[in-house]
Amino acid sequence: MEDQSVVDVGDVRLAYRAWGDAFGSPVVLLHGLGGSAADWEAAGTLLGQEWRVYALDLRGHGESDWPDDYDLELMAEDVVGFLDELELDRVGLVGHGMGGVAARLVAQEHSDRVERLVLVETPAPFPGDPGPAGRAEGPVDYDENAVPAVRDQLADPGPDAADGLGDIVSPTLIIAGGPESEMEQHRQTDVASLVPDCRLITVPGGHRMHETRADQVAAHITEFFTS
C-alpha cells in the first residue's frame, strides 16, 4: 500500500510517496530531471516488500514546491533536510539521473547519513553531454526553468567535481543502462574506478530502465543492500 504526504524542509515543501512496513529499514529514492516520485512506483512497490521506501519529489518537480531556485547542492541539502524531518538517521540512498547526482553529493558531504548508495544512470562529474533533458511529450509536471539550470551544472560541474568521488565511504553500486542509453557508458566505468568501494553492473534497457525493467533493478538493489 502506498502512502503520500508532504514535509516542510526550510522554505520548501516536499512531497513524497512511501511503501512498506513503517518500521522497516529506510530506503530513499530520488528521480531524474523532469521526473517525479511516480517514476519509482513499480520499483518502490517491489522494494517495499523488504524495506520502508520513500520516493521524494525533488524541488521543482511533481507535487513539491517550484521555488525558481535550482541547484544540485540545494537539492542535496533538501534531501538531508528530509531525512532530518522524518528522523531518518542512516538510509539506503538510490538516485536516477539528476537524483543520482544529488544522492552522490549527500554521500560525499554527509557520509554519516548514507548506509549504502546506488547510482542509476547518473551523469558523471566530468564536463560533457549532460544526458537526457527530461520528458518532452505531453503536459509536464515540473518547472521548465529547472531544466536549463540543472543541465548547465551537469554539463560543466567544475574542474574539481570528480575529486569528491574519493570522499564517498559508503559501499556504492552503479547501475548503467547499456548501449540503449543516451549517456556515455564509459564514464560510468570512470566513476566506478574513483569511488573507493564500488561495483558497476549493467541492466540493458537504456536510461529509464528503473521503470521499464523495474523488477530487475529492484532485485539488484535488494541484493546489494543485503550483501
C-alpha positions in Angstrom: 0.0 0.0 0.0 1.3 3.4 -1.0 1.2 6.5 1.4 1.5 10.0 0.1 2.5 13.0 2.3 4.4 16.3 2.4 7.0 17.7 4.7 8.4 21.3 5.1 12.2 21.5 4.7 13.3 25.0 5.2 11.3 27.2 2.9 10.4 24.4 0.5 7.5 21.9 0.9 8.5 18.5 -0.4 6.0 15.8 -1.4 6.9 12.1 -1.1 5.4 8.6 -1.5 6.1 5.7 0.8 5.8 1.9 0.6 6.4 -0.9 3.0 6.5 -1.5 6.8 6.7 1.7 8.7 9.3 0.1 11.0 11.4 -1.3 8.1 15.0 -0.1 7.4 14.7 3.1 5.4 15.5 3.4 1.7 15.1 6.8 -0.1 14.6 7.0 -3.9 15.4 10.2 -6.0 14.1 10.7 -9.5 15.8 12.3 -12.5 15.4 15.6 -14.3 11.8 16.1 -15.4 10.6 13.2 -13.4 8.9 12.7 -10.1 8.4 10.1 -7.3 5.9 8.4 -9.6 8.8 7.2 -11.7 9.7 4.8 -8.9 6.2 3.4 -8.4 6.9 0.0 -9.8 10.4 -0.5 -8.3 9.3 1.2 -5.0 6.4 -1.2 -4.6 8.8 -4.1 -5.1 11.4 -2.7 -2.7 8.7 -2.1 -0.2 8.4 -5.8 0.3 11.8 -5.7 2.1 12.2 -2.0 3.2 10.5 1.2 4.3 10.8 3.0 1.0 10.4 6.8 0.5 10.3 8.3 -3.0 10.8 12.1 -3.0 9.6 14.8 -5.4 12.7 17.0 -5.7 12.2 20.8 -5.7 10.6 22.0 -8.9 9.2 18.6 -9.7 5.9 16.8 -9.1 3.9 17.9 -6.1 6.8 19.6 -4.4 7.3 23.4 -4.4 8.6 25.1 -7.5 10.8 27.8 -6.0 12.6 29.1 -9.1 15.9 28.4 -7.4 17.6 25.3 -8.8 20.9 23.9 -7.9 22.1 20.4 -7.3 23.7 21.3 -4.0 20.4 22.7 -2.9 18.7 19.5 -3.9 21.2 17.5 -1.9 20.6 19.7 1.2 16.8 19.3 0.7 17.4 15.5 0.9 19.3 15.9 4.2 16.6 18.1 5.5 14.0 15.5 4.5 16.0 12.9 6.5 16.1 15.2 9.5 12.4 16.0 9.4 11.5 12.3 9.2 14.1 11.4 11.8 15.9 9.0 9.5 19.4 8.6 10.7 21.1 6.5 8.1 19.4 5.3 4.9 20.0 3.4 1.7 20.1 6.1 -0.9 19.2 5.5 -4.5 19.2 8.1 -7.3 18.4 8.1 -11.0 20.0 10.7 -13.3 19.8 14.1 -11.6 18.6 12.4 -8.4 21.7 10.3 -8.6 23.9 13.4 -8.6 22.0 14.7 -5.6 22.5 11.4 -3.8 26.2 11.3 -4.7 26.6 14.8 -3.2 24.8 13.7 0.0 27.2 10.7 0.3 30.2 12.9 -0.3 29.2 15.7 2.2 27.1 13.8 4.8 28.7 10.3 4.8 27.2 9.6 8.2 23.7 9.6 6.7 24.2 7.1 3.9 24.4 3.4 4.7 24.7 2.3 1.0 24.5 4.3 -2.2 23.0 3.3 -5.6 23.5 5.4 -8.7 21.2 4.5 -11.6 22.2 6.0 -15.0 23.7 9.0 -13.2 25.7 11.7 -15.1 29.4 11.6 -14.2 31.1 14.7 -12.6 33.1 15.5 -15.8 32.4 18.2 -18.4 30.4 16.9 -21.4 27.0 15.9 -22.5 24.6 16.1 -19.5 22.4 13.3 -20.9 18.6 13.3 -21.5 16.8 16.5 -20.9 13.6 15.3 -19.3 10.3 14.3 -20.8 9.2 16.3 -23.8 5.9 14.6 -24.6 2.6 15.9 -23.3 1.9 18.2 -20.3 4.8 18.3 -17.8 4.6 18.2 -14.0 7.9 20.0 -13.4 9.1 23.6 -13.6 10.7 24.0 -17.0 13.1 26.6 -15.5 14.7 23.8 -13.7 15.9 22.1 -16.9 18.5 24.6 -18.2 19.7 25.3 -14.7 20.4 21.7 -13.9 21.7 20.8 -17.3 24.2 23.6 -17.3 25.5 22.4 -14.0 25.7 18.8 -15.2 27.5 19.8 -18.4 30.1 21.9 -16.5 30.3 20.6 -12.9 33.6 22.4 -12.2 37.2 21.3 -12.5 37.4 19.7 -9.1 34.0 17.9 -9.1 35.4 14.5 -9.6 37.7 14.9 -6.6 34.7 14.4 -4.3 34.2 10.8 -5.5 37.1 9.7 -3.3 35.2 11.1 -0.3 32.4 8.5 -0.7 32.9 5.9 2.0 29.5 4.2 1.6 29.5 0.9 -0.4 28.3 2.0 -3.8 26.5 0.3 -6.7 26.4 1.9 -10.1 23.7 0.6 -12.5 24.3 1.5 -16.1 21.7 1.2 -18.9 23.9 -0.3 -21.6 24.1 0.5 -25.3 20.4 1.7 -25.4 21.3 4.5 -23.1 21.9 8.1 -24.4 24.5 8.5 -21.7 28.2 7.9 -22.3 28.7 4.4 -20.7 32.5 4.6 -20.4 32.0 7.5 -18.0 30.2 5.1 -15.6 33.3 3.0 -15.6 35.4 6.1 -14.8 33.2 6.9 -11.9 33.4 3.4 -10.5 37.2 3.5 -10.6 37.3 6.6 -8.5 34.8 5.6 -5.8 36.7 3.6 -3.1 34.1 0.8 -2.6 32.2 0.5 -5.8 30.8 -2.1 -8.2 29.3 -1.5 -11.6 26.6 -3.5 -13.3 24.6 -3.1 -16.5 20.9 -3.6 -16.8 20.2 -3.4 -20.6 17.2 -1.2 -21.2 18.5 2.3 -21.6 18.3 5.4 -19.4 15.0 4.7 -17.8 15.5 1.0 -17.1 14.4 1.6 -13.4 10.9 2.0 -14.9 10.9 -0.4 -17.9 12.8 -3.2 -16.1 11.8 -2.3 -12.5 11.8 -5.9 -11.4 15.5 -6.4 -12.4 16.6 -3.0 -10.9 14.7 -3.7 -7.6 16.3 -7.2 -7.4 19.8 -5.8 -7.9 19.2 -3.1 -5.3 17.9 -5.6 -2.8 20.8 -8.0 -3.4 23.2 -5.1 -2.9 21.6 -3.9 0.3 21.6 -7.4 1.8 25.1 -8.5 0.7 
